[in-house]
Each structure stands twice: as C-alpha cells, then as structure tokens.
Amino acid sequence: EESVESCRLYTNIDWKTSHVDDDDGILEPFPDMKISIVKEIVSTGGTVKVTDIPHNGGKHLTPRQFHNVLMGKTESGEQDTKPKEVVVIDVRNTFEYDIGHFVNPVNGQPATNPNMTAFSSFDSTFCERHADQIRDKKVLMYCTGGIRCEKASCMLKKRGVKDVAQLQGGIHRYLDEFGDSGFFRGKNFVFDQRVALDPSSSVVSKTTNIVGQCIECSAPFDEISGSRVCTVCRDLVLVCPICQEKFLEYHCRRHSEWKHCYFTFLNRFRENELEVQKQNLIDIREALNPPTNKNMRRTLMRQITKVSNRILKLQLGEETVNPNDPRRCRTCMEQDCNGLCWGFWKQSYSNHGCSVTNGGKRKLNENGESDKGAMK
C-alpha cells in the first residue's frame, strides 16, 4: 500500500480496504492492478459529461454527516429547526438493493429502489418520472463506493431537484465508521468474488442479517450466485434452495409475468405446450405499447420466432422432445454449472501482472444450445 501511494500517479485517491479470511475459500479478489482509458467510468449513454460533475453534482456528505441527516438533524448533528422531508435513493442495481439497503430511521421506510438493471437507465426510469415529486425535498443518495452518485446527482439536479446530497465513499465508508450500529440493513454487494460484505465488520458475510427474499416464495434469502439468473435478461435473482429444486429456469421481477411462456431451453416441451407458449407470447407483445416498450417487443418477437422454429422442426421430425432435459446454466449453457461463468465469478489467475480469464460467451443456436467451438 505504501509503495502504491508513493507513486505520483496514485496520489489523492480514496483507497478502500477490506479483509478476506483464508478459510472463506475465496481467490484473492484483486491480484493485479489494471488501468484502462475509457470514455466513461460509469456509462450514462452520454447523458452526463465529466465536465458536468463539478457544476451539477450533489453535495458530498461524510458518513457522519449522512448519518446525522438521516436522523432528521443538521449535518453537524444539531436539531434541525427547518426540517425538510428526506428522500433516500439507492442508485445501484436492483439485485444489489435486494440484499442490503438503508432504512430511514425517522419513518422506518427503506430507501427508494429505482428498479434498475443498468445505471444508464437511471435518468429515464427514475429522474424523468419522479423529479417533480421530490423537487422540494432533501434528497440523500448512495451507492457502493460513491462513483455512481457523481453522475446520478447530476441527472437529478438537471431535472430541477436542487437539494441533492450524496454519501462520500459510499456504503463502504459508512460501514467502516458505523458497522451494524448504523442504518444500513443487510449486506453490501461488491463486484468481486467476495460477493457481499457484512455491516458488522465489513468482512465476507456469514451472519443472519437477512433482508433479501426468494423471488418465488418470498422466504428470507440473500445468497447471490452466478448460477441463478433471469432466463430473459440474465440479471441476478434470489432463489432459495427449495425453489431451486422446483424450477429449471428463473425469472426476475421485471419478467415475472413471462414465467409461464418464456423459456431458454425448449427441448423438454411438447408441440402443444409450445403452441400455448407462442400464443401467450403474442398476447403479451400485442398488449405492450410500441413506442415505450420497443426493446421488450423485440425480445418477445425473437422468442416467438424461436418457438415457431422449434415447433416446425418437431413437425418435420428433425428434432424430438426430451422431457428429462437436465437443468443447464443460462449463461454458459452447460450442465451442473456452479455459477463461476458469470461476471466477476469467472475463474481467473495472475499471469505476470495481467488478469487472465478462462470464461467467455458462447454463441447459441436457436434452442439456446451452445456451440462449443465458437467463442466471442
């Protein structure tokens, strides 16, 4: 750490540290340092430029100041004589929010979840729709380490919301100071093989502080795995062990209404079942308003075509039904996958300072099967 900070290139950086026990069975989360030159650290689709941040960004609050304001006090901890209604916004993805988030101690309400699967949609999915409702309120926003808030605060302020503040250093810094005595409940999701950190000591979570729920039965559950993703969008979902045995494919909340007709693996379905799926898909697509649901309509059309092709091949005798078709991973399409093919769970090792990943995205045929010879 000292050798890194001694380099002029790395001065004035807010380095964050956490601990991983050897008995956790986790590979070293960060074996190497990688520096990349990119147009945007956090993609906004060009909505927010770097030059916008100094002028339109939110006010930075230290963990202590953020904590005080949450309690209805001033930033310095004094009684607020002119209190405004506080709105707490979590600007992370839904699967991060699901296993841990702040709770407002004044009214007991959890932080607002914008229901994002990608940060670039924050302006269109939340700011555009809710800016007028919170224009005269005090907004507190937070993310994992503070980076996403830099742009999220700009988006909101550009919509006319003036009193916007953000948690400096994010959840990570807040837990460093307050641990489980603060107002964060659940676990802090991190984008590496540690997966989630416990508020009590910011170590890999092993406690029963569970706020997450199984997406199928609503039982308390917060263990995220790369082997459990939505079959439509491949977003991470929470599925308890009991429901894992019941379902071969999973659907996130956004696509829960498709769970009876949208499946990646079609080999186990008979022709009459596929015909029902096809008609249900058509009905769902026709009910969607074209201008505002273009992507969903396109996704449904692709699935309708896929099901139609499968039906035709069954009628021609080119393929057969396999009712015992085994469970396969939605990401790598292989059987008995333990989830190490998804994102940061991909097995990697250090090669002279370079991070090497043995994962990859396989090209799929129309039945969702992998072409083992094709990688991209």
CORJO-V38006 format. One record per pair of residues at least 24 apart in sequence whose C-alpha atoms are under 10 Angstrom apart, sorted by the first residue. I is the first residue (numbers start at 1). GAP is how many residues later the second one is. Records with the same first field share a line. If there is no record, write none. Layout:
I = GAP  GAP
//
This chain:
14 = 131  155
15 = 154
16 = 129  153  156  157  160
17 = 155  156  159  185
18 = 154  158  179  183  184  185  186
19 = 175  178  182  183  184  185
20 = 174  177  182  183  184
21 = 182  183
24 = 170  180  181  182
25 = 168  169
26 = 166  167  168  169  178
27 = 165  166  167  318  320  321  322
28 = 164  165  166  320  321  322
29 = 162  163  164  165  166  315  316  319
30 = 162  163  319  320  325
31 = 317  318  319  320  322  323  324
32 = 317  318  319  320  321  322  323
33 = 320  321  322
34 = 319  320  321
41 = 106  107
42 = 77  78  105  106  107  108  109  110
43 = 75  76  77  78  105  108
44 = 74  75  76  77  78  79  104  107  108  111
45 = 74  75  76
46 = 74
47 = 73  74  76  104  107  108
48 = 72  75  102  103  104  105  106  107  110
49 = 102  105
50 = 100  101
52 = 98  99  102  103  106
53 = 97  98  99  100  101  102
54 = 96  100
55 = 99
56 = 94  95  97  98  99  100  101  102  106  108
57 = 92  93  94  95  96  97  98  99  100  101  107  108  109
58 = 81  82  83  91  92  93  94  95  96  97  98  99  104  105  106  107  108  109
59 = 81  91  94  104  105  106  107  108  109
60 = 80  81  86  89  90  104  105  106  107  108  109
61 = 79  104  105  106  107  108  109
62 = 104  105  106  107  108  111  112
63 = 103  104  105  106  107  108  109  110  111  112  113  114  115  119
64 = 103  109  110  113  114  118
65 = 102  103
66 = 74  75  76  99  100  101  102  108
67 = 37  38  100  107  111  115  116
69 = 35  69  71
70 = 32  33  34  35  36  70  113
71 = 33  34  35  36  112
72 = 32  33  34
83 = 54  55
84 = 52  53  54  55  79
85 = 49  51  52  53  54
86 = 48  50  51  52  53  54  77
87 = 24  25  47  50  51  52  53  54  77
88 = 24  25  50  51  52  53  54  77  78
89 = 24  25  50  51  52  53  54  60  63  77
90 = 24  25  26  50  51  52  53  54  59
91 = 24  25  27  28  31  35  50  51  52  53  55  57  58  60  61  62
92 = 24  25  26  27  30  49  50  51  52  56  57  97
93 = 24  25  26  29  50  142  143
94 = 24  141  142  143  158  159
95 = 94  117  127  129  140  141  142  143  157
96 = 47  48  91  92  93  94  95  100  116  128  140  141
97 = 46  89  90  91  92  114  115
98 = 88  89  91  112  113  114  115  116  123  124  126  139  140
99 = 86  87  88  89  90  97  110  111  112  113  114  122  123  124  125  139
100 = 84  85  86  87  88  89  96  97  98  99  109  110  111  112  122
101 = 41  42  70  82  83  84  85  86  87  88  110  111
102 = 39  40  69  80  81  82  83  84
103 = 79  80  81  82
104 = 79  80
105 = 77  78
108 = 75
110 = 73  74  75
111 = 29  30  31  73
112 = 29
115 = 138  139
116 = 138
117 = 116  117  118  119  137
118 = 117
119 = 29  32  33
120 = 31  32
122 = 29  30  33  34
123 = 28  29  31  32  33  35  36
124 = 31
126 = 29  30
127 = 25  26  28  29  30  31  32  33  34
128 = 27  28  31
130 = 26  29
131 = 24  25  26  27  28  29  30
132 = 27  28  29
133 = 28
134 = 26  27  28  29
135 = 24  25  26  27  28  29
136 = 24  25  26  27
137 = 24  25  26  27
138 = 24  25  26  27
139 = 24  25  26  27
140 = 24  25  26  27
141 = 24  25  26  27  29
142 = 24  25  26  27  28  29
143 = 24  25  26  27  28  29  45
144 = 25  26  27  28  29  30  44  45  46  47
145 = 24  25  26  27  28  29  45
146 = 24  25  26  27
171 = 28
172 = 25  27  30
173 = 29
174 = 25
175 = 24  25  26  27
176 = 24  25  26
177 = 24
180 = 29
185 = 24  25  26
186 = 24  25  26  36
187 = 24  25  35  36
189 = 35
190 = 154
191 = 152  153  154
192 = 151  152  153  154
193 = 147  150  151  152  153  154
194 = 150  151
195 = 28  29  30  149  150
196 = 26  27  28
212 = 26
213 = 24  25  26  27
214 = 24  25  26  27  28  29  30
215 = 24  25  28  35  36  37  38  41
216 = 24  26  27  28  30  31  34  35  36  37  40
217 = 25  26
219 = 24
224 = 115
225 = 113  114  115  117  120
226 = 103  104  105  111  112  113  114  115  116  117  118  119  120
227 = 101  102  103  104  105  109  110  111  112  113  114  115  118
228 = 101  102  103  110  111  114
229 = 100  101  102  110  113
230 = 24  25  26  29  100  101
231 = 24  28  31  32  33  34  98  99  100
232 = 24  26  27  30  31  32  67  68  71  98
233 = 66  97
234 = 96  97  108
236 = 106
247 = 80
248 = 77  78  79  80  81  82
249 = 78  79  80  81
250 = 80
255 = 41
257 = 27
258 = 26  42
261 = 42  43  46
262 = 38  41  42  45
263 = 40  44  104  105
264 = 39  42  43  64  66  69  102  103  104  105
265 = 60  61  62  63  64  65  68  101  102  103  104
266 = 40  41  44  45  55  56  57  59  100  101  102  103
267 = 43  47  52  53  54  55  56  57  58  59  100  101  102
268 = 52  53  54  55  56  57  58
269 = 41  42  51  52  53  54  55  56
270 = 40  41  44  50  51  52  53
271 = 36  37  39  40  41  42  43  44  49  50
272 = 39
273 = 38
274 = 30  33  34  36  37
275 = 29  32  33  36
277 = 26  27  30  31
278 = 25  26  27  28  29  30  33
279 = 25
280 = 24
281 = 26
302 = 64
303 = 63  64
305 = 61
306 = 59  60  61  62
307 = 59  60
309 = 57  58
310 = 56  57
328 = 41
330 = 38  39
331 = 29  30  31  37  39
332 = 27  28  29  30  31  32  36  37  38  40
333 = 28  29  30  31  35  36  37  38  39
334 = 35  36  38
//
